Amino acid sequence: MRPHMLNVAPGRLPPGAIGHNRGVVKRNYAFMPPEGVLKSRLPAYDATVARFLAAPVLGAQFAQFVLEIAPGGGSNRTIAEAGVQHFFYVLSGTAVVRVDDARPSELTAGGFFYVPPGTGFSVKNAGEGEARLLGLRKRYEAIDLPAPELIVSHRDRVPRENPTGLEGRGFQFLLPFGDMRFDFEMNLMWFQTGACFPDVETHVMEHGLYMLRGQGLYFLGEDWHEIWADDFIWMGGFCPQQFYPTGFEEAEYLLYKNVNRDIAL
């Protein structure tokens, strides 16, 4: 019997002094199960818990986090950061987002929005239950093109594609694929059981991966890790990686990667 299956009185911890840890932090990757990610509070939000998954202190060149917003909670003022862009994906519940003077938009699970660098926005929980949003902040790498515009949409409006042609795999590009104004992608990737990466990938792109559903085995560096819903992985550049789905349903994750820019020397 595993410790979490024992009949333990409320307020008591299961026996055993040694933590049952799935989390791993290495030089160029981190595997972050949700049970080890503690709560933070942010001054720009009321009745909101933030759980940070990736940050520069880890080695990442971006910040990624989950917001858990109680009913009526959310940002208490307009949020705007010079040179910083934001992306949010609604994991559950209902959120109302307002960007600058645009009309507010109500988003349910699967809704997402991209906020251009320096643009003000606010987000509130408009439902009766908790709203959970996966957020990302990244400093914009400007080039000789205008910055991208605001995007407010839902995954149901984004077609599934399979540019690899490999059976059992698919992509949904939540940001315009190949648009050089963007310096990152946010892609929904799904795998049927039995599909996998054809090779161990080793490339320059950095990743933030949030598992949405299903389960699988993820190869990172030199080790395999079992991953399932709500687990997070940060992968630095040139981290060897491969995914093999397991279980009885499609595996799906939301993947950040930095693209469309030359190497800074």
Buried (B, 14 or more C-beta within 10 A) or exposed (E): EEEEEEEEEEEEEEEEEEEEEBBBEBEBBBBBBBEEBEEEEBEEBBBBBBBBBBBEEBBBBBBBBBBBBBBEBBBBEEBBBEEBBBBBBBBBBBBBBBBEEEEEBEBBBBBBBBBBBEBBBBBBBBBEEBBBBBBBBBBBBEEEEEBBEBBBBBBEEBEEEEEEEEEBBBBBBBBEBEEEBBBBBBBBBBBBBEBBBEEEBEEEBBBBBBBBBBBBBBBBBEEEBEBBBBBBBBBBBEBBBBBBBBEEEBBBBBBBBBBBEEEEE
